[in-house]
Amino acid sequence: MDLKFISTFLCFVLLHSSKTFGENFTNQSDLETYIVHLESPDQLFSNSKDLLLWHQSFLPTNSNHSSRILHSYRHVFNGFAAMLSSDEVREMEKKRGFLSARPQRIFQLHTTHTPSFLGLHQNVGLWNASNSDEVREMEKKRGFLSARPQRIFQLHTTHTPSFLGLHQNVGLWNASNSGKGVIIGLFDTGIDPQHPSFNDNGMPKPPLKWKGTYEFNVKTYCNKKLIGARNYVYPDRFPLDIDGHGTHTSSTAAGNFVDGANFFGNANGTAVGIAPRAHVAMAMEKGIFVSCSAGNSGPGSGTVENGAPWILTVGASTTDRKIRAVVVLGNGAEYEGESAYQPTNFSRKLLPLVNGKYCDLLHPVDVKGKIVLCDTNRESYREQIAKTVKSAGGAGAILMNNKEGGSTTLAVYDVFSMTQVTYKDGQEIINYMKSTPTPVANISYRGTEIGDKHAPTVAYFSSRGPCLQSKGILKPDIIGPGVNILAAWPTQIEDETTSTSTSTFNIISGTSMSCPHLAGDETLEPADILAVGAGHVNPSRANDPGLIYDIHPEDYIPYLCGLNCSEDQISMIVKKKVHCTTSISQSELNYPSFSIPKKTSAQTYTRTVTNVGEAISTYTVKVSGLKGVEVTVNPKILKFTELNQKASYNVSVKSLDLTGVGLSHIGSGRGWWSIYKCEGKPQPLS
């Protein structure tokens, strides 16, 4: 089903070049973008110019280096992006230091918009040249590590601070100075520097550690809040956001306080990000904590993206705020739906109710002046449904979820009298229509309400685990608010029912919206365990975890070796030459969760925790929720006498029943270490 979300590409990876190269020896039509990975150089380069010259030495001598090199990389990995032919890559392979070269790939934005609407299909078309002759030549050159094609990522997409227990001048915000001194970097579609969410009222000066830059033509655009912005797609253009996604996510993570924020009167209040005193830089340089969206391909198993264990993978959940558009039936029953469009002049009379099925073709059904029930079992776009019903003379529409959509309802601004109800409520409405020859209904618009007792629940679109590339690592790690999130918008949205009303805030949904909540929270914080990981983010509890699971960069090398990655592939990740002398299974990584295949024989794994809570403390273990599985933890008590002291424990797991082994039959439970009468954070077991 279509959810009417953003269709755009992440600006930092869209590397198509519009330059004309004018070279004599290579047909320009044979060139495409490659990401080239190199070994770390023998000598340290004093500046980026010297490094660029070394990168250019891998290019053909007959090429215009300045036009071929698109980007030179030195922090996350050593290498460059360049326009190359297959023959040139094969020559490059011979050079010392070469690791690999791969052509660009397409990734989808992690808003909940249907990918096909973007016209993007992975591994087809222009981006499908993975066997380039040019790359193979480049791989032969000394110093080469790898080359891979650029990738276009899908955008995954404020009442939430109070929903998460964050309040100004008290509690965690007060203790942490609201994120003061923290720099939050985002890769996205740009930013609107003039939006009030990025005002620098109350902000300190940027930290001395900040070495970045901004590339706006107006110097006042960057201030003590917005301290940097760059365009990695077109370096000669400004990083202004013409789409909205980047502005929305940036303000969610670190937007300053804006009183009276609302979307045409809905969700009214003070808009503020999770870390309002943190600085924003619209690109990630180096950082310790990386938060990525899990993707919007749910609810099927094995759909999670960004599953690497060194990043926090975030799923999407609801909040307790609803923008209500209630269905009232002729029998007096009411079913709560949602819509960001809240007309004040909609008729209060009960109108005839008809079933329009999928509402793609309404010719056989007379809908004039009636409420139309629409099913979403097909990939019908919400916007198209509204247009179809409206053009056929319908007075309004009830959009009911299919079974997969479940209980997730979206507050979308349709500019038409339409509400979305849950699958269960939709079935009740159908039963009512069958019970009477003259069914009637109405839509009652009741505005914003706080206090949904069912929240938080996992959004149906939020991608589920396990990660198919590494099933021993439980992903996603956690869920956060990602449904109907109000945040800054770069352009004024017009209320089409009036000529004067506009809004500089917008309500959208997606794991891109939950991801910045966790970036602002900077923490590792129940439905299906493969949907929620450790559960819903709880900033206050996460600020005092008691025990943590330390992992150092070198710990990932035996893990990657155990995944049967090639040494060259691992070298690309860790930025140094690697030889796989030791390896571990995925479940042996010191990760705060377990994902273990069902076996009748006992499987034992070790975890090491570090005490960052009370210096003198004793923790006892509890395990619950696992059926048909025998779990033994040894020791059951961990005692600490000082801060940063480490202790290890073993978990032995034995399946008592192997019935239903597979993605659709996954057992889950939770274990946690508790101190005194305070329970610690749950450690998922699956």
Secondary structure as a PSIPRED ss2 file (coil, helix, strand):
# PSIPRED VFORMAT (PSIPRED V4.0)

   1 M C   1.000  0.000  0.000
   2 D C   1.000  0.000  0.000
   3 L C   1.000  0.000  0.000
   4 K C   1.000  0.000  0.000
   5 F C   1.000  0.000  0.000
   6 I C   1.000  0.000  0.000
   7 S C   1.000  0.000  0.000
   8 T C   1.000  0.000  0.000
   9 F E   0.000  0.000  1.000
  10 L C   1.000  0.000  0.000
  11 C H   0.000  1.000  0.000
  12 F H   0.000  1.000  0.000
  13 V H   0.000  1.000  0.000
  14 L C   1.000  0.000  0.000
  15 L C   1.000  0.000  0.000
  16 H C   1.000  0.000  0.000
  17 S C   1.000  0.000  0.000
  18 S C   1.000  0.000  0.000
  19 K C   1.000  0.000  0.000
  20 T C   1.000  0.000  0.000
  21 F C   1.000  0.000  0.000
  22 G C   1.000  0.000  0.000
  23 E C   1.000  0.000  0.000
  24 N C   1.000  0.000  0.000
  25 F C   1.000  0.000  0.000
  26 T C   1.000  0.000  0.000
  27 N C   1.000  0.000  0.000
  28 Q H   0.000  1.000  0.000
  29 S H   0.000  1.000  0.000
  30 D H   0.000  1.000  0.000
  31 L C   1.000  0.000  0.000
  32 E E   0.000  0.000  1.000
  33 T E   0.000  0.000  1.000
  34 Y E   0.000  0.000  1.000
  35 I E   0.000  0.000  1.000
  36 V E   0.000  0.000  1.000
  37 H E   0.000  0.000  1.000
  38 L E   0.000  0.000  1.000
  39 E C   1.000  0.000  0.000
  40 S C   1.000  0.000  0.000
  41 P C   1.000  0.000  0.000
  42 D C   1.000  0.000  0.000
  43 Q C   1.000  0.000  0.000
  44 L C   1.000  0.000  0.000
  45 F C   1.000  0.000  0.000
  46 S C   1.000  0.000  0.000
  47 N C   1.000  0.000  0.000
  48 S H   0.000  1.000  0.000
  49 K H   0.000  1.000  0.000
  50 D H   0.000  1.000  0.000
  51 L H   0.000  1.000  0.000
  52 L H   0.000  1.000  0.000
  53 L H   0.000  1.000  0.000
  54 W H   0.000  1.000  0.000
  55 H H   0.000  1.000  0.000
  56 Q H   0.000  1.000  0.000
  57 S C   1.000  0.000  0.000
  58 F C   1.000  0.000  0.000
  59 L C   1.000  0.000  0.000
  60 P C   1.000  0.000  0.000
  61 T C   1.000  0.000  0.000
  62 N C   1.000  0.000  0.000
  63 S C   1.000  0.000  0.000
  64 N C   1.000  0.000  0.000
  65 H H   0.000  1.000  0.000
  66 S H   0.000  1.000  0.000
  67 S H   0.000  1.000  0.000
  68 R H   0.000  1.000  0.000
  69 I E   0.000  0.000  1.000
  70 L E   0.000  0.000  1.000
  71 H E   0.000  0.000  1.000
  72 S E   0.000  0.000  1.000
  73 Y E   0.000  0.000  1.000
  74 R C   1.000  0.000  0.000
  75 H C   1.000  0.000  0.000
  76 V C   1.000  0.000  0.000
  77 F C   1.000  0.000  0.000
  78 N C   1.000  0.000  0.000
  79 G E   0.000  0.000  1.000
  80 F E   0.000  0.000  1.000
  81 A E   0.000  0.000  1.000
  82 A E   0.000  0.000  1.000
  83 M E   0.000  0.000  1.000
  84 L E   0.000  0.000  1.000
  85 S C   1.000  0.000  0.000
  86 S H   0.000  1.000  0.000
  87 D H   0.000  1.000  0.000
  88 E H   0.000  1.000  0.000
  89 V H   0.000  1.000  0.000
  90 R H   0.000  1.000  0.000
  91 E H   0.000  1.000  0.000
  92 M H   0.000  1.000  0.000
  93 E C   1.000  0.000  0.000
  94 K C   1.000  0.000  0.000
  95 K E   0.000  0.000  1.000
  96 R E   0.000  0.000  1.000
  97 G E   0.000  0.000  1.000
  98 F E   0.000  0.000  1.000
  99 L E   0.000  0.000  1.000
 100 S E   0.000  0.000  1.000
 101 A E   0.000  0.000  1.000
 102 R E   0.000  0.000  1.000
 103 P E   0.000  0.000  1.000
 104 Q C   1.000  0.000  0.000
 105 R E   0.000  0.000  1.000
 106 I E   0.000  0.000  1.000
 107 F E   0.000  0.000  1.000
 108 Q E   0.000  0.000  1.000
 109 L E   0.000  0.000  1.000
 110 H E   0.000  0.000  1.000
 111 T C   1.000  0.000  0.000
 112 T C   1.000  0.000  0.000
 113 H C   1.000  0.000  0.000
 114 T C   1.000  0.000  0.000
 115 P H   0.000  1.000  0.000
 116 S H   0.000  1.000  0.000
 117 F H   0.000  1.000  0.000
 118 L H   0.000  1.000  0.000
 119 G C   1.000  0.000  0.000
 120 L C   1.000  0.000  0.000
 121 H C   1.000  0.000  0.000
 122 Q C   1.000  0.000  0.000
 123 N C   1.000  0.000  0.000
 124 V C   1.000  0.000  0.000
 125 G H   0.000  1.000  0.000
 126 L H   0.000  1.000  0.000
 127 W H   0.000  1.000  0.000
 128 N C   1.000  0.000  0.000
 129 A C   1.000  0.000  0.000
 130 S C   1.000  0.000  0.000
 131 N C   1.000  0.000  0.000
 132 S C   1.000  0.000  0.000
 133 D H   0.000  1.000  0.000
 134 E H   0.000  1.000  0.000
 135 V H   0.000  1.000  0.000
 136 R H   0.000  1.000  0.000
 137 E H   0.000  1.000  0.000
 138 M H   0.000  1.000  0.000
 139 E C   1.000  0.000  0.000
 140 K C   1.000  0.000  0.000
 141 K E   0.000  0.000  1.000
 142 R E   0.000  0.000  1.000
 143 G E   0.000  0.000  1.000
 144 F E   0.000  0.000  1.000
 145 L E   0.000  0.000  1.000
 146 S E   0.000  0.000  1.000
 147 A E   0.000  0.000  1.000
 148 R E   0.000  0.000  1.000
 149 P C   1.000  0.000  0.000
 150 Q C   1.000  0.000  0.000
 151 R E   0.000  0.000  1.000
 152 I E   0.000  0.000  1.000
 153 F E   0.000  0.000  1.000
 154 Q E   0.000  0.000  1.000
 155 L E   0.000  0.000  1.000
 156 H C   1.000  0.000  0.000
 157 T C   1.000  0.000  0.000
 158 T C   1.000  0.000  0.000
 159 H C   1.000  0.000  0.000
 160 T H   0.000  1.000  0.000
 161 P H   0.000  1.000  0.000
 162 S H   0.000  1.000  0.000
 163 F H   0.000  1.000  0.000
 164 L C   1.000  0.000  0.000
 165 G C   1.000  0.000  0.000
 166 L C   1.000  0.000  0.000
 167 H E   0.000  0.000  1.000
 168 Q C   1.000  0.000  0.000
 169 N C   1.000  0.000  0.000
 170 V E   0.000  0.000  1.000
 171 G H   0.000  1.000  0.000
 172 L H   0.000  1.000  0.000
 173 W H   0.000  1.000  0.000
 174 N H   0.000  1.000  0.000
 175 A H   0.000  1.000  0.000
 176 S C   1.000  0.000  0.000
 177 N H   0.000  1.000  0.000
 178 S H   0.000  1.000  0.000
 179 G H   0.000  1.000  0.000
 180 K C   1.000  0.000  0.000
 181 G C   1.000  0.000  0.000
 182 V C   1.000  0.000  0.000
 183 I E   0.000  0.000  1.000
 184 I E   0.000  0.000  1.000
 185 G E   0.000  0.000  1.000
 186 L C   1.000  0.000  0.000
 187 F C   1.000  0.000  0.000
 188 D C   1.000  0.000  0.000
 189 T C   1.000  0.000  0.000
 190 G C   1.000  0.000  0.000
 191 I E   0.000  0.000  1.000
 192 D C   1.000  0.000  0.000
 193 P C   1.000  0.000  0.000
 194 Q C   1.000  0.000  0.000
 195 H C   1.000  0.000  0.000
 196 P H   0.000  1.000  0.000
 197 S H   0.000  1.000  0.000
 198 F H   0.000  1.000  0.000
 199 N C   1.000  0.000  0.000
 200 D C   1.000  0.000  0.000
 201 N C   1.000  0.000  0.000
 202 G C   1.000  0.000  0.000
 203 M C   1.000  0.000  0.000
 204 P C   1.000  0.000  0.000
 205 K C   1.000  0.000  0.000
 206 P C   1.000  0.000  0.000
 207 P C   1.000  0.000  0.000
 208 L C   1.000  0.000  0.000
 209 K C   1.000  0.000  0.000
 210 W C   1.000  0.000  0.000
 211 K C   1.000  0.000  0.000
 212 G C   1.000  0.000  0.000
 213 T C   1.000  0.000  0.000
 214 Y E   0.000  0.000  1.000
 215 E C   1.000  0.000  0.000
 216 F C   1.000  0.000  0.000
 217 N C   1.000  0.000  0.000
 218 V C   1.000  0.000  0.000
 219 K H   0.000  1.000  0.000
 220 T H   0.000  1.000  0.000
 221 Y H   0.000  1.000  0.000
 222 C C   1.000  0.000  0.000
 223 N C   1.000  0.000  0.000
 224 K C   1.000  0.000  0.000
 225 K C   1.000  0.000  0.000
 226 L E   0.000  0.000  1.000
 227 I E   0.000  0.000  1.000
 228 G E   0.000  0.000  1.000
 229 A E   0.000  0.000  1.000
 230 R C   1.000  0.000  0.000
 231 N C   1.000  0.000  0.000
 232 Y C   1.000  0.000  0.000
 233 V C   1.000  0.000  0.000
 234 Y C   1.000  0.000  0.000
 235 P C   1.000  0.000  0.000
 236 D C   1.000  0.000  0.000
 237 R C   1.000  0.000  0.000
 238 F C   1.000  0.000  0.000
 239 P C   1.000  0.000  0.000
 240 L E   0.000  0.000  1.000
 241 D C   1.000  0.000  0.000
 242 I C   1.000  0.000  0.000
 243 D C   1.000  0.000  0.000
 244 G C   1.000  0.000  0.000
 245 H H   0.000  1.000  0.000
 246 G H   0.000  1.000  0.000
 247 T H   0.000  1.000  0.000
 248 H H   0.000  1.000  0.000
 249 T H   0.000  1.000  0.000
 250 S H   0.000  1.000  0.000
 251 S H   0.000  1.000  0.000
 252 T H   0.000  1.000  0.000
 253 A H   0.000  1.000  0.000
 254 A H   0.000  1.000  0.000
 255 G C   1.000  0.000  0.000
 256 N C   1.000  0.000  0.000
 257 F C   1.000  0.000  0.000
 258 V E   0.000  0.000  1.000
 259 D E   0.000  0.000  1.000
 260 G E   0.000  0.000  1.000
 261 A E   0.000  0.000  1.000
 262 N E   0.000  0.000  1.000
 263 F E   0.000  0.000  1.000
 264 F C   1.000  0.000  0.000
 265 G C   1.000  0.000  0.000
 266 N E   0.000  0.000  1.000
 267 A E   0.000  0.000  1.000
 268 N E   0.000  0.000  1.000
 269 G E   0.000  0.000  1.000
 270 T E   0.000  0.000  1.000
 271 A E   0.000  0.000  1.000
 272 V C   1.000  0.000  0.000
 273 G C   1.000  0.000  0.000
 274 I C   1.000  0.000  0.000
 275 A C   1.000  0.000  0.000
 276 P C   1.000  0.000  0.000
 277 R C   1.000  0.000  0.000
 278 A C   1.000  0.000  0.000
 279 H E   0.000  0.000  1.000
 280 V E   0.000  0.000  1.000
 281 A E   0.000  0.000  1.000
 282 M E   0.000  0.000  1.000
 283 A C   1.000  0.000  0.000
 284 M C   1.000  0.000  0.000
 285 E C   1.000  0.000  0.000
 286 K C   1.000  0.000  0.000
 287 G C   1.000  0.000  0.000
 288 I C   1.000  0.000  0.000
 289 F C   1.000  0.000  0.000
 290 V C   1.000  0.000  0.000
 291 S E   0.000  0.000  1.000
 292 C E   0.000  0.000  1.000
 293 S E   0.000  0.000  1.000
 294 A C   1.000  0.000  0.000
 295 G C   1.000  0.000  0.000
 296 N C   1.000  0.000  0.000
 297 S C   1.000  0.000  0.000
 298 G C   1.000  0.000  0.000
 299 P C   1.000  0.000  0.000
 300 G C   1.000  0.000  0.000
 301 S C   1.000  0.000  0.000
 302 G C   1.000  0.000  0.000
 303 T C   1.000  0.000  0.000
 304 V C   1.000  0.000  0.000
 305 E C   1.000  0.000  0.000
 306 N C   1.000  0.000  0.000
 307 G C   1.000  0.000  0.000
 308 A C   1.000  0.000  0.000
 309 P C   1.000  0.000  0.000
 310 W C   1.000  0.000  0.000
 311 I C   1.000  0.000  0.000
 312 L E   0.000  0.000  1.000
 313 T E   0.000  0.000  1.000
 314 V E   0.000  0.000  1.000
 315 G E   0.000  0.000  1.000
 316 A E   0.000  0.000  1.000
 317 S E   0.000  0.000  1.000
 318 T C   1.000  0.000  0.000
 319 T C   1.000  0.000  0.000
 320 D C   1.000  0.000  0.000
 321 R E   0.000  0.000  1.000
 322 K E   0.000  0.000  1.000
 323 I E   0.000  0.000  1.000
 324 R E   0.000  0.000  1.000
 325 A E   0.000  0.000  1.000
 326 V E   0.000  0.000  1.000
 327 V E   0.000  0.000  1.000
 328 V E   0.000  0.000  1.000
 329 L E   0.000  0.000  1.000
 330 G C   1.000  0.000  0.000
 331 N C   1.000  0.000  0.000
 332 G C   1.000  0.000  0.000
 333 A C   1.000  0.000  0.000
 334 E E   0.000  0.000  1.000
 335 Y E   0.000  0.000  1.000
 336 E C   1.000  0.000  0.000
 337 G C   1.000  0.000  0.000
 338 E E   0.000  0.000  1.000
 339 S C   1.000  0.000  0.000
 340 A C   1.000  0.000  0.000
 341 Y C   1.000  0.000  0.000
 342 Q C   1.000  0.000  0.000
 343 P C   1.000  0.000  0.000
 344 T C   1.000  0.000  0.000
 345 N C   1.000  0.000  0.000
 346 F C   1.000  0.000  0.000
 347 S C   1.000  0.000  0.000
 348 R C   1.000  0.000  0.000
 349 K C   1.000  0.000  0.000
 350 L C   1.000  0.000  0.000
 351 L E   0.000  0.000  1.000
 352 P E   0.000  0.000  1.000
 353 L E   0.000  0.000  1.000
 354 V E   0.000  0.000  1.000
 355 N E   0.000  0.000  1.000
 356 G C   1.000  0.000  0.000
 357 K C   1.000  0.000  0.000
 358 Y C   1.000  0.000  0.000
 359 C C   1.000  0.000  0.000
 360 D C   1.000  0.000  0.000
 361 L C   1.000  0.000  0.000
 362 L C   1.000  0.000  0.000
 363 H C   1.000  0.000  0.000
 364 P C   1.000  0.000  0.000
 365 V C   1.000  0.000  0.000
 366 D C   1.000  0.000  0.000
 367 V C   1.000  0.000  0.000
 368 K C   1.000  0.000  0.000
 369 G C   1.000  0.000  0.000
 370 K C   1.000  0.000  0.000
 371 I E   0.000  0.000  1.000
 372 V E   0.000  0.000  1.000
 373 L E   0.000  0.000  1.000
 374 C E   0.000  0.000  1.000
 375 D E   0.000  0.000  1.000
 376 T C   1.000  0.000  0.000
 377 N C   1.000  0.000  0.000
 378 R C   1.000  0.000  0.000
 379 E C   1.000  0.000  0.000
 380 S C   1.000  0.000  0.000
 381 Y C   1.000  0.000  0.000
 382 R H   0.000  1.000  0.000
 383 E H   0.000  1.000  0.000
 384 Q H   0.000  1.000  0.000
 385 I H   0.000  1.000  0.000
 386 A H   0.000  1.000  0.000
 387 K H   0.000  1.000  0.000
 388 T H   0.000  1.000  0.000
 389 V H   0.000  1.000  0.000
 390 K H   0.000  1.000  0.000
 391 S H   0.000  1.000  0.000
 392 A C   1.000  0.000  0.000
 393 G C   1.000  0.000  0.000
 394 G C   1.000  0.000  0.000
 395 A C   1.000  0.000  0.000
 396 G E   0.000  0.000  1.000
 397 A E   0.000  0.000  1.000
 398 I E   0.000  0.000  1.000
 399 L E   0.000  0.000  1.000
 400 M E   0.000  0.000  1.000
 401 N C   1.000  0.000  0.000
 402 N C   1.000  0.000  0.000
 403 K C   1.000  0.000  0.000
 404 E C   1.000  0.000  0.000
 405 G C   1.000  0.000  0.000
 406 G C   1.000  0.000  0.000
 407 S C   1.000  0.000  0.000
 408 T C   1.000  0.000  0.000
 409 T C   1.000  0.000  0.000
 410 L C   1.000  0.000  0.000
 411 A C   1.000  0.000  0.000
 412 V C   1.000  0.000  0.000
 413 Y C   1.000  0.000  0.000
 414 D C   1.000  0.000  0.000
 415 V C   1.000  0.000  0.000
 416 F C   1.000  0.000  0.000
 417 S C   1.000  0.000  0.000
 418 M E   0.000  0.000  1.000
 419 T E   0.000  0.000  1.000
 420 Q E   0.000  0.000  1.000
 421 V E   0.000  0.000  1.000
 422 T C   1.000  0.000  0.000
 423 Y H   0.000  1.000  0.000
 424 K H   0.000  1.000  0.000
 425 D H   0.000  1.000  0.000
 426 G H   0.000  1.000  0.000
 427 Q H   0.000  1.000  0.000
 428 E H   0.000  1.000  0.000
 429 I H   0.000  1.000  0.000
 430 I H   0.000  1.000  0.000
 431 N H   0.000  1.000  0.000
 432 Y H   0.000  1.000  0.000
 433 M H   0.000  1.000  0.000
 434 K H   0.000  1.000  0.000
 435 S H   0.000  1.000  0.000
 436 T C   1.000  0.000  0.000
 437 P C   1.000  0.000  0.000
 438 T C   1.000  0.000  0.000
 439 P C   1.000  0.000  0.000
 440 V E   0.000  0.000  1.000
 441 A E   0.000  0.000  1.000
 442 N E   0.000  0.000  1.000
 443 I E   0.000  0.000  1.000
 444 S E   0.000  0.000  1.000
 445 Y E   0.000  0.000  1.000
 446 R E   0.000  0.000  1.000
 447 G E   0.000  0.000  1.000
 448 T E   0.000  0.000  1.000
 449 E E   0.000  0.000  1.000
 450 I E   0.000  0.000  1.000
 451 G C   1.000  0.000  0.000
 452 D C   1.000  0.000  0.000
 453 K C   1.000  0.000  0.000
 454 H C   1.000  0.000  0.000
 455 A C   1.000  0.000  0.000
 456 P C   1.000  0.000  0.000
 457 T C   1.000  0.000  0.000
 458 V E   0.000  0.000  1.000
 459 A C   1.000  0.000  0.000
 460 Y C   1.000  0.000  0.000
 461 F C   1.000  0.000  0.000
 462 S C   1.000  0.000  0.000
 463 S C   1.000  0.000  0.000
 464 R C   1.000  0.000  0.000
 465 G C   1.000  0.000  0.000
 466 P C   1.000  0.000  0.000
 467 C C   1.000  0.000  0.000
 468 L C   1.000  0.000  0.000
 469 Q C   1.000  0.000  0.000
 470 S C   1.000  0.000  0.000
 471 K C   1.000  0.000  0.000
 472 G C   1.000  0.000  0.000
 473 I C   1.000  0.000  0.000
 474 L C   1.000  0.000  0.000
 475 K C   1.000  0.000  0.000
 476 P C   1.000  0.000  0.000
 477 D C   1.000  0.000  0.000
 478 I E   0.000  0.000  1.000
 479 I E   0.000  0.000  1.000
 480 G E   0.000  0.000  1.000
 481 P E   0.000  0.000  1.000
 482 G C   1.000  0.000  0.000
 483 V C   1.000  0.000  0.000
 484 N C   1.000  0.000  0.000
 485 I E   0.000  0.000  1.000
 486 L E   0.000  0.000  1.000
 487 A E   0.000  0.000  1.000
 488 A E   0.000  0.000  1.000
 489 W E   0.000  0.000  1.000
 490 P E   0.000  0.000  1.000
 491 T E   0.000  0.000  1.000
 492 Q E   0.000  0.000  1.000
 493 I E   0.000  0.000  1.000
 494 E E   0.000  0.000  1.000
 495 D C   1.000  0.000  0.000
 496 E C   1.000  0.000  0.000
 497 T C   1.000  0.000  0.000
 498 T C   1.000  0.000  0.000
 499 S C   1.000  0.000  0.000
 500 T C   1.000  0.000  0.000
 501 S C   1.000  0.000  0.000
 502 T E   0.000  0.000  1.000
 503 S E   0.000  0.000  1.000
 504 T E   0.000  0.000  1.000
 505 F E   0.000  0.000  1.000
 506 N E   0.000  0.000  1.000
 507 I E   0.000  0.000  1.000
 508 I E   0.000  0.000  1.000
 509 S C   1.000  0.000  0.000
 510 G C   1.000  0.000  0.000
 511 T H   0.000  1.000  0.000
 512 S H   0.000  1.000  0.000
 513 M H   0.000  1.000  0.000
 514 S H   0.000  1.000  0.000
 515 C H   0.000  1.000  0.000
 516 P H   0.000  1.000  0.000
 517 H H   0.000  1.000  0.000
 518 L H   0.000  1.000  0.000
 519 A H   0.000  1.000  0.000
 520 G H   0.000  1.000  0.000
 521 D H   0.000  1.000  0.000
 522 E C   1.000  0.000  0.000
 523 T C   1.000  0.000  0.000
 524 L C   1.000  0.000  0.000
 525 E C   1.000  0.000  0.000
 526 P C   1.000  0.000  0.000
 527 A C   1.000  0.000  0.000
 528 D C   1.000  0.000  0.000
 529 I H   0.000  1.000  0.000
 530 L H   0.000  1.000  0.000
 531 A H   0.000  1.000  0.000
 532 V H   0.000  1.000  0.000
 533 G C   1.000  0.000  0.000
 534 A C   1.000  0.000  0.000
 535 G C   1.000  0.000  0.000
 536 H E   0.000  0.000  1.000
 537 V C   1.000  0.000  0.000
 538 N C   1.000  0.000  0.000
 539 P H   0.000  1.000  0.000
 540 S H   0.000  1.000  0.000
 541 R H   0.000  1.000  0.000
 542 A H   0.000  1.000  0.000
 543 N C   1.000  0.000  0.000
 544 D C   1.000  0.000  0.000
 545 P C   1.000  0.000  0.000
 546 G C   1.000  0.000  0.000
 547 L E   0.000  0.000  1.000
 548 I E   0.000  0.000  1.000
 549 Y C   1.000  0.000  0.000
 550 D C   1.000  0.000  0.000
 551 I C   1.000  0.000  0.000
 552 H C   1.000  0.000  0.000
 553 P H   0.000  1.000  0.000
 554 E H   0.000  1.000  0.000
 555 D H   0.000  1.000  0.000
 556 Y H   0.000  1.000  0.000
 557 I H   0.000  1.000  0.000
 558 P H   0.000  1.000  0.000
 559 Y H   0.000  1.000  0.000
 560 L H   0.000  1.000  0.000
 561 C H   0.000  1.000  0.000
 562 G H   0.000  1.000  0.000
 563 L C   1.000  0.000  0.000
 564 N C   1.000  0.000  0.000
 565 C C   1.000  0.000  0.000
 566 S C   1.000  0.000  0.000
 567 E H   0.000  1.000  0.000
 568 D H   0.000  1.000  0.000
 569 Q H   0.000  1.000  0.000
 570 I H   0.000  1.000  0.000
 571 S H   0.000  1.000  0.000
 572 M H   0.000  1.000  0.000
 573 I H   0.000  1.000  0.000
 574 V H   0.000  1.000  0.000
 575 K C   1.000  0.000  0.000
 576 K C   1.000  0.000  0.000
 577 K C   1.000  0.000  0.000
 578 V C   1.000  0.000  0.000
 579 H C   1.000  0.000  0.000
 580 C C   1.000  0.000  0.000
 581 T C   1.000  0.000  0.000
 582 T C   1.000  0.000  0.000
 583 S C   1.000  0.000  0.000
 584 I C   1.000  0.000  0.000
 585 S C   1.000  0.000  0.000
 586 Q H   0.000  1.000  0.000
 587 S H   0.000  1.000  0.000
 588 E H   0.000  1.000  0.000
 589 L C   1.000  0.000  0.000
 590 N C   1.000  0.000  0.000
 591 Y C   1.000  0.000  0.000
 592 P C   1.000  0.000  0.000
 593 S C   1.000  0.000  0.000
 594 F E   0.000  0.000  1.000
 595 S C   1.000  0.000  0.000
 596 I C   1.000  0.000  0.000
 597 P C   1.000  0.000  0.000
 598 K C   1.000  0.000  0.000
 599 K C   1.000  0.000  0.000
 600 T C   1.000  0.000  0.000
 601 S C   1.000  0.000  0.000
 602 A C   1.000  0.000  0.000
 603 Q E   0.000  0.000  1.000
 604 T E   0.000  0.000  1.000
 605 Y E   0.000  0.000  1.000
 606 T E   0.000  0.000  1.000
 607 R E   0.000  0.000  1.000
 608 T E   0.000  0.000  1.000
 609 V E   0.000  0.000  1.000
 610 T E   0.000  0.000  1.000
 611 N E   0.000  0.000  1.000
 612 V C   1.000  0.000  0.000
 613 G C   1.000  0.000  0.000
 614 E C   1.000  0.000  0.000
 615 A C   1.000  0.000  0.000
 616 I C   1.000  0.000  0.000
 617 S E   0.000  0.000  1.000
 618 T E   0.000  0.000  1.000
 619 Y E   0.000  0.000  1.000
 620 T E   0.000  0.000  1.000
 621 V E   0.000  0.000  1.000
 622 K E   0.000  0.000  1.000
 623 V E   0.000  0.000  1.000
 624 S E   0.000  0.000  1.000
 625 G C   1.000  0.000  0.000
 626 L C   1.000  0.000  0.000
 627 K C   1.000  0.000  0.000
 628 G C   1.000  0.000  0.000
 629 V E   0.000  0.000  1.000
 630 E E   0.000  0.000  1.000
 631 V E   0.000  0.000  1.000
 632 T E   0.000  0.000  1.000
 633 V E   0.000  0.000  1.000
 634 N E   0.000  0.000  1.000
 635 P C   1.000  0.000  0.000
 636 K C   1.000  0.000  0.000
 637 I E   0.000  0.000  1.000
 638 L E   0.000  0.000  1.000
 639 K E   0.000  0.000  1.000
 640 F E   0.000  0.000  1.000
 641 T C   1.000  0.000  0.000
 642 E C   1.000  0.000  0.000
 643 L C   1.000  0.000  0.000
 644 N C   1.000  0.000  0.000
 645 Q C   1.000  0.000  0.000
 646 K E   0.000  0.000  1.000
 647 A E   0.000  0.000  1.000
 648 S E   0.000  0.000  1.000
 649 Y E   0.000  0.000  1.000
 650 N E   0.000  0.000  1.000
 651 V E   0.000  0.000  1.000
 652 S E   0.000  0.000  1.000
 653 V E   0.000  0.000  1.000
 654 K E   0.000  0.000  1.000
 655 S E   0.000  0.000  1.000
 656 L C   1.000  0.000  0.000
 657 D C   1.000  0.000  0.000
 658 L C   1.000  0.000  0.000
 659 T C   1.000  0.000  0.000
 660 G C   1.000  0.000  0.000
 661 V C   1.000  0.000  0.000
 662 G E   0.000  0.000  1.000
 663 L C   1.000  0.000  0.000
 664 S C   1.000  0.000  0.000
 665 H E   0.000  0.000  1.000
 666 I C   1.000  0.000  0.000
 667 G C   1.000  0.000  0.000
 668 S C   1.000  0.000  0.000
 669 G E   0.000  0.000  1.000
 670 R E   0.000  0.000  1.000
 671 G E   0.000  0.000  1.000
 672 W E   0.000  0.000  1.000
 673 W E   0.000  0.000  1.000
 674 S E   0.000  0.000  1.000
 675 I E   0.000  0.000  1.000
 676 Y C   1.000  0.000  0.000
 677 K C   1.000  0.000  0.000
 678 C E   0.000  0.000  1.000
 679 E C   1.000  0.000  0.000
 680 G C   1.000  0.000  0.000
 681 K C   1.000  0.000  0.000
 682 P C   1.000  0.000  0.000
 683 Q E   0.000  0.000  1.000
 684 P E   0.000  0.000  1.000
 685 L E   0.000  0.000  1.000
 686 S C   1.000  0.000  0.000
